[in-house]
Amino acid sequence: MSSDGPPPQVADVEPESRAEGERRRIAPRAGAPVAPARDVNGATAAAGEQEPKQGLSVTLQQLRAFYGDAEQVKGIDLDFRANEVTAIIGPSGSGKSTVVRCINRMHEEIPGARAEGRVMLDDLDVYDRSVDVVAVRRAIGMVFQKPNPFPTMSVFDNVAAGLRLSSSGRGAQGKHDLRSKVEEALRAAGLWDEVAERLGEPGAALSGGQQQRLCIARSLAVQPEVILMDEPCSALDPIATLKIEELIEELKQRVTIVIVTHNMQQAARVADRTAFLLSGQLVEVGPTQEIFTKPNDPRTEEYVTGKFG
Amino acid sequence: MSVQGPPGARLARFAVSPARRRKDRLARGTVTAGAVIALIPLALVLFYLLRKGLGSWSPSFFDTDPTGNTFFKASSIGGIKSAILGTVEIVALASAIAIPIGIGTAVWLVEYGRTSRFASLVRFFVDVLTGVPSIVFGLFIYIVLVVGTGSSYAGYKGSLALSLLMLPVVIRSAEVILMLVPSGLRESALALGAPRWRVIFSIVLPTALPGMVTGVLLAIARAAGETAPLLFTAAATDRTNLNLGQFMNSLPVQIYKDVTSPTTAVVNRAWGAALTLVVMILLLNVIARLVSRRSRLA
């Protein structure tokens, strides 16, 4: 990606070259055995027919996640379609956060935690032994519940952090290139107009809603194909929440979005599809409209109508 | 809900009872007295130090070595230049050894060892080391590096003894500060696709830096005031010596020697040296405070 030069418009990048670049980035390093059945053409077709779409699909296959001996996620099969917003809803403790944390392999950062099954990013198993976890996380960005800009860094440095912290180091980033990427990410996060004059201020000096959009800009800057959002609005007021929701609508043009939310109205507003989790199992997934109006499973109906949870 | 009854009765319900007022006064008086009593020895020490020590301060006090000539008038006994330089040099080397190892250990404990069995073992031994009397560290270095090698005392051996003393303090304080760094920061950096070592160097350590500086300065201050570990590792000498491989003077040892002298002028030099040491440590503490005020974690 970085060899493409400054991409002011991500749309400039051709789908083919992008898909191949993707393979180079995540795939095992030279010498490692290549995993079987790499369908390059399939990826290209999925990546963009007319409009060059950026997102990649994510598929969970019999995903199980453990904290020590406790099984928190009990075998989930779920498909997150490219360039769609999928909401995960469910009561507290149903495993929503654990599921999204398994997708970019953050789950394993918790001592004693492990995952089984497969998480396919397009056609690549992110849990394959030869896959570099760092590359997976660069392809799958994450926004957390609490806005958490790096406290020692300015607004600019926060957005540039992902680019600078990459293993390739900052040597690969020209100064001008970095600036344009930061601006691009801030624009994409709808924050540029508010912070253009305040790039040198500490990131923590922004309001809560701005901080969360700063965190979104930070994850956008490394140009991921998927963004995971773990209750991104739960610490925000309604106006800031509305801005994030509008942003999600725009962002799905370029990335696949998975959003965990406690707020069912939010799921109804932003999600193309909604999955309902209960006790670590998938109860039902479908178009959001259907989940909320005519769900197949009585438990889903009880939950979305507020009878429990 | 409205308050019932006529106005007089209403007020009586909300009045503070005399018994409670008495108890409050008693409790408040007790804790205030405790604070005042604790201040008394501190104030007396400072008062005596200033009264006795300031008298011996003069330009030549700081830029001459002890002459070893202790039976004549005050002007001929010399100053404490060798002791100041020796203390600075010994403590600097001790810090250069203890700080990197200590912070490295703390980073390992917090970022890698976490709850593993080996990490618990390391924590246990660090706790034990914290409680070891300083003379034991001196004895250890004496047995291993002075007696053990058949060689003699040297400044660097004193530094090693002090660094052992500093190590547990540095590890514990740095560990506490590193654990204060919100795990959300680590997670969001990892989720950006940063390798763990970059997360530590670019996010965790800069965030923890002000707090760690405080702990490190306090460890330095503690080591600078120690006499026991230096007595039989670095020994003492009158002349200024900048070579860490030889006998070296230091403020605590100079004070220890001078205060036992029968000559009043020499005892006064001990007071002057003590005041110098306290001022040096006070300056370190002030710096530590200024730095920690900037801490973003406080």
Interface residues (C-beta under 8 A of the other chain):
Chain A: N104 M106 E109 P111 V134 A135 V136 R137 R138 A139 G141 M142 F144 K146 N148 F150 P151 T152 A161 G162 R164 L165 S166 S167 C215 R218 S219 V222
Chain B: R114 T115 P182 G184 L185 R186 E187 S188 A189 L190 A191 L192 G193 A194 P195 R198 V199 S202 I203 P206 T207 R296
